[in-house]
Amino acid sequence: MSSHHPDVLIIGGGLIGAASAWQLSCRGARVLVIDKGQIGHGCSYGNAGWVTPCFAMPLPMPGMFIKSIKWMLDSQSPLYIQPRASPSLAKWLWRFLRSMTRRQMLASVDALVELSKLSLAIYRDLDIKARGAFGFSQKGLLMLAQSSSSMTAAVEEMKLVAARGVRGLRISASEVSTLEPAVRADSILGGVFYPNEAHVEPLATVRHLIDLASGNGAIAQPNTEVLDFVGDNGIVRSVLTNRGEISAGKIVLAAGSWSGKLGAKLSIKIPMLAGKGYAVIVPPPSKTPSVPIMLVDRKVAITPRATSLRIAGTLELVDLDESVTMSRVHTMMCGARTILDVPANPCITEIWRGMRPCTPDGVPVISLAPRFSNLYIAAGHQMLGLQTATGTGMLVADLVTGSTPCVDPEPFRAGRFN
Ligand SMILES: Cc1cc2nc3c(=O)[nH]c(=O)nc-3n(C[C@H](O)[C@H](O)[C@H](O)COP(=O)(O)OP(=O)(O)OC[C@H]3O[C@@H](n4cnc5c(N)ncnc54)[C@H](O)[C@@H]3O)c2cc1C
């Protein structure tokens, strides 16, 4: 295949682009994936690695209005909205506030749980075919509460997802320490255990999906940045990159947090803010957890790895500002220390930040772009881009090839923002 005339050009080599490339290549399409940097080195590089349908809540939730005002004033809160005078931020926040209804939240949970369950099934199948290739482990997930309000919230979420086929069990503090001896029982009130949830290594997952796509003839080209589009009459003919012009029959925009700005070049409205989060890698503590843990009060995610521990969290709604706020990293580490024997000054081997692509209603856009007949959008997966990637890839391939969609595509329509 000439890399300049693919059937489908995918912009963005993160989890969403890689999963779409794999699924499209399975259906015989000649696929080219391009990325402005290294493949898989965007938000998909160092996330917590969870594939957890139980954790399928959209960002805007009922009752968050007052909280979000407080968050704007507290730079240490788990969710921080960076205040600034910007019309796009104002519009995004207005849609975010409007999405905080129970009706919208339930509709979003339906869509996100369904896509997550499908994705988990695909990951499990991929692991069976290539054991250990991307660190898939299905040992469950512990949500731990340190206050009664968090316990109530965790149980409410458990009921919400149970009604959608995701099993969870409420457990006491002593049951937690029997199940997971690394957790200090006196540091928590109790929690919820979800036995069927899984975790993976995120970068290895991108690489595995790209390898599978390459096996079907796809090409992945790093260091190729899309600068502009050439098109007319609702058709994108080609993209202009720093490495020349690339024409393609169909184009999938899977550029994560950068998709809003790229879409704007074609006057497509994809309201998108980056939800910056951090992850640090530390050596395993003396007692290492065997399952991933979410500290509900502090929104800190802890994931066991082969020879280390990943501690991830915080969500700062920013406009592609990639700076690192060390105080937030420390707050996250302190959170982990409240339940585990992590030393006060652990030898941190990596500090990473990633830009979660956040739409104001918390639901990704997976759809044909409004007014275009050959441009598709697959972006805006907020905190759930890994756990919904393989299902997203399948839906993208269904839409691009005109097949029956694997899930109801309606909640993911781009046109909802027009
Ligand atoms: C701390 C943290 C923890 C997380 N934990 C989890 C988790 O446990 N489970 C989960 O499901 N999700 C998690 N997430 C969210 C998840 O990482 C994202 O939703 C997901 O990575 C988004 O994938 P993507 O492919 O859309 O974006 P990205 O991985 O960011 O990929 C987009 C790519 O597009 C490229 N690009 C941008 N502009 C251009 C251009 N002009 N030309 C060419 N290429 C371009 C970028 O370089 C990038 O590589 C976490 C996120 C963070 C920050």
The ligand as a Gaussian input file, in Angstrom:
#p B3LYP/6-31G(d) Opt

LIG

0 1
 C       -4.135000       9.819000      35.020000
 C       -5.055000       9.135000      34.034000
 C       -5.566000       7.878000      34.340000
 C       -6.445000       7.258000      33.463000
 N       -6.891000       5.989000      33.739000
 C       -7.732000       5.357000      32.873000
 C       -8.147000       4.021000      33.116000
 O       -7.724000       3.384000      34.072000
 N       -9.029000       3.449000      32.240000
 C       -9.524000       4.139000      31.166000
 O      -10.358000       3.591000      30.461000
 N       -9.081000       5.387000      30.881000
 C       -8.212000       6.002000      31.697000
 N       -7.769000       7.277000      31.427000
 C       -8.295000       7.948000      30.226000
 C       -7.624000       7.436000      28.963000
 O       -6.228000       7.482000      29.126000
 C       -8.058000       8.283000      27.768000
 O       -9.463000       8.357000      27.704000
 C       -7.545000       7.687000      26.464000
 O       -6.149000       7.505000      26.508000
 C       -7.905000       8.547000      25.270000
 O       -7.376000       7.905000      24.124000
 P       -7.300000       8.672000      22.742000
 O       -6.770000       7.708000      21.752000
 O       -8.632000       9.319000      22.473000
 O       -6.306000       9.880000      23.020000
 P       -4.699000       9.925000      23.006000
 O       -4.125000       8.716000      23.615000
 O       -4.312000      11.232000      23.580000
 O       -4.359000       9.866000      21.467000
 C       -4.566000      10.953000      20.613000
 C       -3.338000      11.054000      19.734000
 O       -3.579000      12.037000      18.731000
 C       -2.342000      12.628000      18.434000
 N       -2.571000      13.911000      17.775000
 C       -3.061000      15.043000      18.329000
 N       -3.085000      16.034000      17.433000
 C       -2.604000      15.534000      16.270000
 C       -2.356000      16.067000      14.984000
 N       -2.619000      17.359000      14.696000
 N       -1.841000      15.260000      14.024000
 C       -1.546000      13.955000      14.298000
 N       -1.745000      13.400000      15.512000
 C       -2.272000      14.168000      16.487000
 C       -1.660000      12.762000      19.787000
 O       -0.253000      12.868000      19.653000
 C       -2.100000      11.485000      20.495000
 O       -1.123000      10.464000      20.453000
 C       -6.858000       7.915000      32.266000
 C       -6.312000       9.154000      31.954000
 C       -5.408000       9.759000      32.825000
 C       -4.818000      11.083000      32.454000

